[in-house]
Amino acid sequence: MIGNEKKRLNWIVPIWLTTSHSIKSSSANVGALQLSKKCREMEVLGEQGDVDAVKEMMEEISDEFVAVRSALLDELAGVEQTTV
């Protein structure tokens, strides 16, 4: 079972690293600096081949992404209310 999990992670980690690279710049552009920092940390861990640490960072980044998305939607809702 553990071997299968490692194989799955070895397959999915490159996808997450590519995604985190894209999110890193985009999040910095909208002021989500903590998310950008976490994405950079995950890139470094991926370059080092630390699959277990990347797995942990995936969860952290996912949680942070949800928080940033919520904050941005709240901000947009506020802007829309003031322009109506």
Biopython code that builds the backbone (N, CA, C, O; Angstrom):
import numpy as np
from Bio.PDB.StructureBuilder import StructureBuilder

atoms = [
    (1, "MET", "N", (0.821, -1.198, 0.000)),
    (1, "MET", "CA", (0.000, 0.000, 0.000)),
    (1, "MET", "C", (0.864, 1.261, 0.000)),
    (1, "MET", "O", (0.582, 2.208, -0.733)),
    (2, "ILE", "N", (1.909, 1.271, 0.817)),
    (2, "ILE", "CA", (2.782, 2.443, 0.877)),
    (2, "ILE", "C", (3.468, 2.658, -0.466)),
    (2, "ILE", "O", (3.639, 3.796, -0.902)),
    (3, "GLY", "N", (3.861, 1.571, -1.123)),
    (3, "GLY", "CA", (4.492, 1.688, -2.432)),
    (3, "GLY", "C", (3.575, 2.326, -3.459)),
    (3, "GLY", "O", (4.014, 3.131, -4.281)),
    (4, "ASN", "N", (2.296, 1.965, -3.409)),
    (4, "ASN", "CA", (1.323, 2.561, -4.331)),
    (4, "ASN", "C", (1.155, 4.047, -4.075)),
    (4, "ASN", "O", (1.025, 4.828, -5.017)),
    (5, "GLU", "N", (1.155, 4.445, -2.809)),
    (5, "GLU", "CA", (1.028, 5.872, -2.469)),
    (5, "GLU", "C", (2.235, 6.641, -3.004)),
    (5, "GLU", "O", (2.081, 7.733, -3.550)),
    (6, "LYS", "N", (3.425, 6.080, -2.853)),
    (6, "LYS", "CA", (4.636, 6.738, -3.368)),
    (6, "LYS", "C", (4.562, 6.883, -4.888)),
    (6, "LYS", "O", (4.917, 7.928, -5.432)),
    (7, "LYS", "N", (4.102, 5.836, -5.572)),
    (7, "LYS", "CA", (3.973, 5.913, -7.031)),
    (7, "LYS", "C", (2.993, 7.010, -7.424)),
    (7, "LYS", "O", (3.245, 7.778, -8.353)),
    (8, "ARG", "N", (1.874, 7.075, -6.708)),
    (8, "ARG", "CA", (0.872, 8.095, -7.001)),
    (8, "ARG", "C", (1.447, 9.481, -6.768)),
    (8, "ARG", "O", (1.249, 10.387, -7.578)),
    (9, "LEU", "N", (2.157, 9.645, -5.662)),
    (9, "LEU", "CA", (2.755, 10.947, -5.360)),
    (9, "LEU", "C", (3.815, 11.314, -6.384)),
    (9, "LEU", "O", (3.904, 12.469, -6.800)),
    (10, "ASN", "N", (4.616, 10.345, -6.793)),
    (10, "ASN", "CA", (5.646, 10.616, -7.800)),
    (10, "ASN", "C", (5.023, 11.065, -9.113)),
    (10, "ASN", "O", (5.645, 11.812, -9.869)),
    (11, "TRP", "N", (3.819, 10.625, -9.392)),
    (11, "TRP", "CA", (3.118, 11.017, -10.602)),
    (11, "TRP", "C", (2.494, 12.402, -10.462)),
    (11, "TRP", "O", (2.524, 13.194, -11.405)),
    (12, "ILE", "N", (1.931, 12.698, -9.299)),
    (12, "ILE", "CA", (1.177, 13.937, -9.132)),
    (12, "ILE", "C", (2.053, 15.131, -8.728)),
    (12, "ILE", "O", (1.687, 16.276, -8.992)),
    (13, "VAL", "N", (3.182, 14.882, -8.103)),
    (13, "VAL", "CA", (4.037, 15.983, -7.636)),
    (13, "VAL", "C", (4.445, 16.916, -8.772)),
    (13, "VAL", "O", (4.352, 18.131, -8.598)),
    (14, "PRO", "N", (4.893, 16.418, -9.927)),
    (14, "PRO", "CA", (5.254, 17.364, -11.002)),
    (14, "PRO", "C", (4.089, 18.262, -11.425)),
    (14, "PRO", "O", (4.292, 19.427, -11.769)),
    (15, "ILE", "N", (2.886, 17.724, -11.399)),
    (15, "ILE", "CA", (1.711, 18.536, -11.740)),
    (15, "ILE", "C", (1.523, 19.636, -10.705)),
    (15, "ILE", "O", (1.275, 20.790, -11.054)),
    (16, "TRP", "N", (1.641, 19.276, -9.433)),
    (16, "TRP", "CA", (1.507, 20.275, -8.366)),
    (16, "TRP", "C", (2.607, 21.317, -8.445)),
    (16, "TRP", "O", (2.364, 22.494, -8.177)),
    (17, "LEU", "N", (3.817, 20.901, -8.809)),
    (17, "LEU", "CA", (4.922, 21.859, -8.892)),
    (17, "LEU", "C", (4.689, 22.858, -10.019)),
    (17, "LEU", "O", (4.951, 24.050, -9.857)),
    (18, "THR", "N", (4.202, 22.383, -11.148)),
    (18, "THR", "CA", (3.888, 23.287, -12.255)),
    (18, "THR", "C", (2.778, 24.251, -11.856)),
    (18, "THR", "O", (2.846, 25.447, -12.137)),
    (19, "THR", "N", (1.770, 23.721, -11.206)),
    (19, "THR", "CA", (0.652, 24.552, -10.757)),
    (19, "THR", "C", (1.106, 25.566, -9.724)),
    (19, "THR", "O", (0.725, 26.736, -9.784)),
    (20, "SER", "N", (1.921, 25.120, -8.773)),
    (20, "SER", "CA", (2.376, 26.046, -7.727)),
    (20, "SER", "C", (3.240, 27.154, -8.314)),
    (20, "SER", "O", (3.223, 28.281, -7.819)),
    (21, "HIS", "N", (3.995, 26.842, -9.367)),
    (21, "HIS", "CA", (4.810, 27.872, -10.020)),
    (21, "HIS", "C", (3.904, 28.961, -10.605)),
    (21, "HIS", "O", (4.187, 30.152, -10.475)),
    (22, "SER", "N", (2.828, 28.544, -11.240)),
    (22, "SER", "CA", (1.881, 29.512, -11.808)),
    (22, "SER", "C", (1.182, 30.319, -10.724)),
    (22, "SER", "O", (1.032, 31.535, -10.840)),
    (23, "ILE", "N", (0.758, 29.635, -9.677)),
    (23, "ILE", "CA", (0.046, 30.308, -8.588)),
    (23, "ILE", "C", (0.968, 31.273, -7.851)),
    (23, "ILE", "O", (0.528, 32.317, -7.369)),
    (24, "LYS", "N", (2.247, 30.921, -7.768)),
    (24, "LYS", "CA", (3.217, 31.759, -7.041)),
    (24, "LYS", "C", (3.205, 33.190, -7.567)),
    (24, "LYS", "O", (3.077, 34.136, -6.790)),
    (25, "SER", "N", (3.336, 33.348, -8.858)),
    (25, "SER", "CA", (3.378, 34.693, -9.449)),
    (25, "SER", "C", (2.026, 35.381, -9.396)),
    (25, "SER", "O", (1.935, 36.560, -9.057)),
    (26, "SER", "N", (0.984, 34.646, -9.729)),
    (26, "SER", "CA", (-0.359, 35.230, -9.730)),
    (26, "SER", "C", (-0.766, 35.695, -8.346)),
    (26, "SER", "O", (-1.344, 36.770, -8.192)),
    (27, "SER", "N", (-0.467, 34.892, -7.344)),
    (27, "SER", "CA", (-0.852, 35.268, -5.979)),
    (27, "SER", "C", (-0.069, 36.488, -5.506)),
    (27, "SER", "O", (-0.613, 37.338, -4.801)),
    (28, "ALA", "N", (1.182, 36.578, -5.882)),
    (28, "ALA", "CA", (1.968, 37.762, -5.513)),
    (28, "ALA", "C", (1.380, 39.012, -6.166)),
    (28, "ALA", "O", (1.366, 40.084, -5.561)),
    (29, "ASN", "N", (0.898, 38.874, -7.391)),
    (29, "ASN", "CA", (0.315, 40.016, -8.104)),
    (29, "ASN", "C", (-0.932, 40.572, -7.435)),
    (29, "ASN", "O", (-1.225, 41.762, -7.559)),
    (30, "VAL", "N", (-1.676, 39.717, -6.720)),
    (30, "VAL", "CA", (-2.894, 40.193, -6.050)),
    (30, "VAL", "C", (-2.675, 40.415, -4.557)),
    (30, "VAL", "O", (-3.627, 40.657, -3.815)),
    (31, "GLY", "N", (-1.424, 40.331, -4.121)),
    (31, "GLY", "CA", (-1.110, 40.619, -2.725)),
    (31, "GLY", "C", (-1.222, 39.440, -1.783)),
    (31, "GLY", "O", (-1.145, 39.615, -0.567)),
    (32, "ALA", "N", (-1.403, 38.242, -2.315)),
    (32, "ALA", "CA", (-1.481, 37.042, -1.475)),
    (32, "ALA", "C", (-0.062, 36.508, -1.262)),
    (32, "ALA", "O", (0.313, 35.459, -1.785)),
    (33, "LEU", "N", (0.700, 37.250, -0.488)),
    (33, "LEU", "CA", (2.128, 36.963, -0.350)),
    (33, "LEU", "C", (2.405, 35.665, 0.400)),
    (33, "LEU", "O", (3.383, 34.978, 0.105)),
    (34, "GLN", "N", (1.554, 35.321, 1.367)),
    (34, "GLN", "CA", (1.755, 34.067, 2.099)),
    (34, "GLN", "C", (1.576, 32.874, 1.157)),
    (34, "GLN", "O", (2.343, 31.913, 1.215)),
    (35, "LEU", "N", (0.577, 32.939, 0.303)),
    (35, "LEU", "CA", (0.360, 31.868, -0.671)),
    (35, "LEU", "C", (1.537, 31.787, -1.636)),
    (35, "LEU", "O", (2.004, 30.694, -1.954)),
    (36, "SER", "N", (2.011, 32.921, -2.097)),
    (36, "SER", "CA", (3.158, 32.958, -2.997)),
    (36, "SER", "C", (4.392, 32.338, -2.339)),
    (36, "SER", "O", (5.129, 31.579, -2.968)),
    (37, "LYS", "N", (4.601, 32.671, -1.079)),
    (37, "LYS", "CA", (5.750, 32.134, -0.335)),
    (37, "LYS", "C", (5.650, 30.618, -0.199)),
    (37, "LYS", "O", (6.641, 29.911, -0.383)),
    (38, "LYS", "N", (4.470, 30.121, 0.118)),
    (38, "LYS", "CA", (4.287, 28.673, 0.258)),
    (38, "LYS", "C", (4.537, 27.959, -1.074)),
    (38, "LYS", "O", (5.116, 26.873, -1.104)),
    (39, "CYS", "N", (4.101, 28.569, -2.156)),
    (39, "CYS", "CA", (4.336, 27.973, -3.473)),
    (39, "CYS", "C", (5.828, 27.914, -3.781)),
    (39, "CYS", "O", (6.310, 26.923, -4.330)),
    (40, "ARG", "N", (6.548, 28.949, -3.438)),
    (40, "ARG", "CA", (8.003, 28.949, -3.655)),
    (40, "ARG", "C", (8.676, 27.872, -2.813)),
    (40, "ARG", "O", (9.576, 27.176, -3.283)),
    (41, "GLU", "N", (8.232, 27.741, -1.564)),
    (41, "GLU", "CA", (8.786, 26.699, -0.695)),
    (41, "GLU", "C", (8.545, 25.317, -1.298)),
    (41, "GLU", "O", (9.418, 24.451, -1.255)),
    (42, "MET", "N", (7.359, 25.123, -1.857)),
    (42, "MET", "CA", (7.055, 23.828, -2.453)),
    (42, "MET", "C", (7.913, 23.574, -3.684)),
    (42, "MET", "O", (8.325, 22.438, -3.920)),
    (43, "GLU", "N", (8.187, 24.592, -4.460)),
    (43, "GLU", "CA", (9.082, 24.436, -5.613)),
    (43, "GLU", "C", (10.457, 23.955, -5.165)),
    (43, "GLU", "O", (11.033, 23.047, -5.765)),
    (44, "VAL", "N", (10.970, 24.562, -4.120)),
    (44, "VAL", "CA", (12.297, 24.185, -3.614)),
    (44, "VAL", "C", (12.283, 22.738, -3.129)),
    (44, "VAL", "O", (13.191, 21.966, -3.437)),
    (45, "LEU", "N", (11.252, 22.376, -2.370)),
    (45, "LEU", "CA", (11.147, 21.000, -1.876)),
    (45, "LEU", "C", (11.054, 20.012, -3.033)),
    (45, "LEU", "O", (11.638, 18.930, -2.979)),
    (46, "GLY", "N", (10.324, 20.381, -4.070)),
    (46, "GLY", "CA", (10.212, 19.515, -5.238)),
    (46, "GLY", "C", (11.536, 19.355, -5.959)),
    (46, "GLY", "O", (11.884, 18.261, -6.402)),
    (47, "GLU", "N", (12.274, 20.450, -6.075)),
    (47, "GLU", "CA", (13.597, 20.392, -6.707)),
    (47, "GLU", "C", (14.539, 19.497, -5.912)),
    (47, "GLU", "O", (15.425, 18.856, -6.477)),
    (48, "GLN", "N", (14.342, 19.458, -4.593)),
    (48, "GLN", "CA", (15.164, 18.616, -3.725)),
    (48, "GLN", "C", (14.688, 17.165, -3.724)),
    (48, "GLN", "O", (15.366, 16.285, -3.193)),
    (49, "GLY", "N", (13.524, 16.918, -4.317)),
    (49, "GLY", "CA", (12.992, 15.561, -4.381)),
    (49, "GLY", "C", (12.340, 15.077, -3.102)),
    (49, "GLY", "O", (12.179, 13.873, -2.905)),
    (50, "ASP", "N", (11.964, 15.996, -2.236)),
    (50, "ASP", "CA", (11.354, 15.633, -0.956)),
    (50, "ASP", "C", (9.843, 15.462, -1.131)),
    (50, "ASP", "O", (9.068, 16.381, -0.865)),
    (51, "VAL", "N", (9.443, 14.279, -1.579)),
    (51, "VAL", "CA", (8.049, 14.004, -1.908)),
    (51, "VAL", "C", (7.148, 14.141, -0.687)),
    (51, "VAL", "O", (6.044, 14.675, -0.791)),
    (52, "ASP", "N", (7.603, 13.669, 0.461)),
    (52, "ASP", "CA", (6.780, 13.756, 1.673)),
    (52, "ASP", "C", (6.519, 15.203, 2.067)),
    (52, "ASP", "O", (5.399, 15.553, 2.439)),
    (53, "ALA", "N", (7.536, 16.038, 1.989)),
    (53, "ALA", "CA", (7.364, 17.457, 2.329)),
    (53, "ALA", "C", (6.469, 18.150, 1.309)),
    (53, "ALA", "O", (5.670, 19.015, 1.667)),
    (54, "VAL", "N", (6.600, 17.773, 0.041)),
    (54, "VAL", "CA", (5.738, 18.346, -0.994)),
    (54, "VAL", "C", (4.286, 17.977, -0.711)),
    (54, "VAL", "O", (3.390, 18.806, -0.875)),
    (55, "LYS", "N", (4.052, 16.745, -0.289)),
    (55, "LYS", "CA", (2.691, 16.306, 0.040)),
    (55, "LYS", "C", (2.103, 17.188, 1.146)),
    (55, "LYS", "O", (0.948, 17.606, 1.061)),
    (56, "GLU", "N", (2.885, 17.465, 2.165)),
    (56, "GLU", "CA", (2.420, 18.334, 3.250)),
    (56, "GLU", "C", (2.141, 19.746, 2.735)),
    (56, "GLU", "O", (1.140, 20.361, 3.102)),
    (57, "MET", "N", (3.027, 20.250, 1.890)),
    (57, "MET", "CA", (2.846, 21.597, 1.351)),
    (57, "MET", "C", (1.609, 21.677, 0.457)),
    (57, "MET", "O", (0.953, 22.718, 0.405)),
    (58, "MET", "N", (1.285, 20.594, -0.244)),
    (58, "MET", "CA", (0.088, 20.585, -1.083)),
    (58, "MET", "C", (-1.141, 20.910, -0.241)),
    (58, "MET", "O", (-2.001, 21.691, -0.650)),
    (59, "GLU", "N", (-1.209, 20.307, 0.927)),
    (59, "GLU", "CA", (-2.348, 20.550, 1.811)),
    (59, "GLU", "C", (-2.350, 21.995, 2.309)),
    (59, "GLU", "O", (-3.398, 22.641, 2.339)),
    (60, "GLU", "N", (-1.187, 22.497, 2.695)),
    (60, "GLU", "CA", (-1.093, 23.880, 3.174)),
    (60, "GLU", "C", (-1.476, 24.869, 2.074)),
    (60, "GLU", "O", (-2.211, 25.825, 2.316)),
    (61, "ILE", "N", (-0.974, 24.630, 0.876)),
    (61, "ILE", "CA", (-1.268, 25.525, -0.242)),
    (61, "ILE", "C", (-2.749, 25.471, -0.593)),
    (61, "ILE", "O", (-3.363, 26.498, -0.883)),
    (62, "SER", "N", (-3.311, 24.287, -0.565)),
    (62, "SER", "CA", (-4.737, 24.153, -0.850)),
    (62, "SER", "C", (-5.572, 24.951, 0.148)),
    (62, "SER", "O", (-6.501, 25.658, -0.241)),
    (63, "ASP", "N", (-5.241, 24.836, 1.432)),
    (63, "ASP", "CA", (-5.955, 25.593, 2.467)),
    (63, "ASP", "C", (-5.784, 27.096, 2.276)),
    (63, "ASP", "O", (-6.744, 27.857, 2.386)),
    (64, "GLU", "N", (-4.559, 27.514, 1.990)),
    (64, "GLU", "CA", (-4.281, 28.941, 1.801)),
    (64, "GLU", "C", (-4.998, 29.463, 0.554)),
    (64, "GLU", "O", (-5.511, 30.582, 0.551)),
    (65, "PHE", "N", (-5.031, 28.656, -0.494)),
    (65, "PHE", "CA", (-5.714, 29.051, -1.721)),
    (65, "PHE", "C", (-7.200, 29.301, -1.463)),
    (65, "PHE", "O", (-7.768, 30.276, -1.955)),
    (66, "VAL", "N", (-7.819, 28.416, -0.691)),
    (66, "VAL", "CA", (-9.239, 28.578, -0.356)),
    (66, "VAL", "C", (-9.458, 29.888, 0.396)),
    (66, "VAL", "O", (-10.416, 30.611, 0.124)),
    (67, "ALA", "N", (-8.571, 30.192, 1.340)),
    (67, "ALA", "CA", (-8.693, 31.433, 2.114)),
    (67, "ALA", "C", (-8.523, 32.663, 1.218)),
    (67, "ALA", "O", (-9.275, 33.631, 1.337)),
    (68, "VAL", "N", (-7.543, 32.622, 0.333)),
    (68, "VAL", "CA", (-7.302, 33.750, -0.574)),
    (68, "VAL", "C", (-8.483, 33.925, -1.525)),
    (68, "VAL", "O", (-8.938, 35.045, -1.756)),
    (69, "ARG", "N", (-8.966, 32.837, -2.063)),
    (69, "ARG", "CA", (-10.115, 32.903, -2.975)),
    (69, "ARG", "C", (-11.309, 33.540, -2.274)),
    (69, "ARG", "O", (-11.985, 34.398, -2.842)),
    (70, "SER", "N", (-11.561, 33.124, -1.053)),
    (70, "SER", "CA", (-12.676, 33.680, -0.284)),
    (70, "SER", "C", (-12.495, 35.181, -0.061)),
    (70, "SER", "O", (-13.437, 35.957, -0.215)),
    (71, "ALA", "N", (-11.282, 35.580, 0.301)),
    (71, "ALA", "CA", (-11.004, 37.001, 0.539)),
    (71, "ALA", "C", (-11.180, 37.819, -0.743)),
    (71, "ALA", "O", (-11.723, 38.923, -0.708)),
    (72, "LEU", "N", (-10.724, 37.280, -1.862)),
    (72, "LEU", "CA", (-10.877, 37.990, -3.135)),
    (72, "LEU", "C", (-12.345, 38.106, -3.542)),
    (72, "LEU", "O", (-12.773, 39.147, -4.041)),
    (73, "LEU", "N", (-13.104, 37.052, -3.333)),
    (73, "LEU", "CA", (-14.534, 37.111, -3.649)),
    (73, "LEU", "C", (-15.254, 38.122, -2.758)),
    (73, "LEU", "O", (-16.136, 38.845, -3.222)),
    (74, "ASP", "N", (-14.878, 38.170, -1.479)),
    (74, "ASP", "CA", (-15.457, 39.166, -0.572)),
    (74, "ASP", "C", (-15.121, 40.575, -1.040)),
    (74, "ASP", "O", (-15.970, 41.466, -1.017)),
    (75, "GLU", "N", (-13.887, 40.765, -1.463)),
    (75, "GLU", "CA", (-13.451, 42.075, -1.954)),
    (75, "GLU", "C", (-14.235, 42.464, -3.208)),
    (75, "GLU", "O", (-14.694, 43.599, -3.336)),
    (76, "LEU", "N", (-14.381, 41.530, -4.111)),
    (76, "LEU", "CA", (-15.148, 41.804, -5.328)),
    (76, "LEU", "C", (-16.607, 42.121, -5.011)),
    (76, "LEU", "O", (-17.199, 43.007, -5.628)),
    (77, "ALA", "N", (-17.173, 41.419, -4.074)),
    (77, "ALA", "CA", (-18.566, 41.681, -3.683)),
    (77, "ALA", "C", (-18.697, 43.090, -3.124)),
    (77, "ALA", "O", (-19.683, 43.775, -3.394)),
    (78, "GLY", "N", (-17.713, 43.524, -2.350)),
    (78, "GLY", "CA", (-17.724, 44.877, -1.800)),
    (78, "GLY", "C", (-17.604, 45.931, -2.876)),
    (78, "GLY", "O", (-18.264, 46.968, -2.808)),
    (79, "VAL", "N", (-16.776, 45.681, -3.859)),
    (79, "VAL", "CA", (-16.598, 46.619, -4.971)),
    (79, "VAL", "C", (-17.885, 46.704, -5.782)),
    (79, "VAL", "O", (-18.305, 47.794, -6.170)),
    (80, "GLU", "N", (-18.504, 45.571, -6.036)),
    (80, "GLU", "CA", (-19.748, 45.560, -6.808)),
    (80, "GLU", "C", (-20.854, 46.318, -6.082)),
    (80, "GLU", "O", (-21.654, 47.003, -6.719)),
    (81, "GLN", "N", (-20.906, 46.204, -4.756)),
    (81, "GLN", "CA", (-21.939, 46.903, -3.990)),
    (81, "GLN", "C", (-21.743, 48.409, -4.040)),
    (81, "GLN", "O", (-22.721, 49.157, -4.069)),
    (82, "THR", "N", (-20.512, 48.860, -4.049)),
    (82, "THR", "CA", (-20.262, 50.304, -4.066)),
    (82, "THR", "C", (-20.471, 50.912, -5.446)),
    (82, "THR", "O", (-20.667, 52.121, -5.568)),
    (83, "THR", "N", (-20.431, 50.088, -6.481)),
    (83, "THR", "CA", (-20.614, 50.618, -7.834)),
    (83, "THR", "C", (-22.059, 50.506, -8.311)),
    (83, "THR", "O", (-22.399, 51.009, -9.382)),
    (84, "VAL", "N", (-22.897, 49.861, -7.534)),
    (84, "VAL", "CA", (-24.308, 49.694, -7.944)),
    (84, "VAL", "C", (-25.131, 50.854, -7.487)),
    (84, "VAL", "O", (-26.336, 50.893, -7.737)),
]
sb = StructureBuilder()
sb.init_structure("model")
sb.init_model(0)
sb.init_chain("A")
sb.init_seg("    ")
for serial, (resi, resn, name, xyz) in enumerate(atoms, 1):
    if name == "N":
        sb.init_residue(resn, " ", resi, " ")
    sb.init_atom(name, np.array(xyz, "f"), 0.0, 1.0, " ", f" {name:<3s}", serial, name[0])
structure = sb.get_structure()
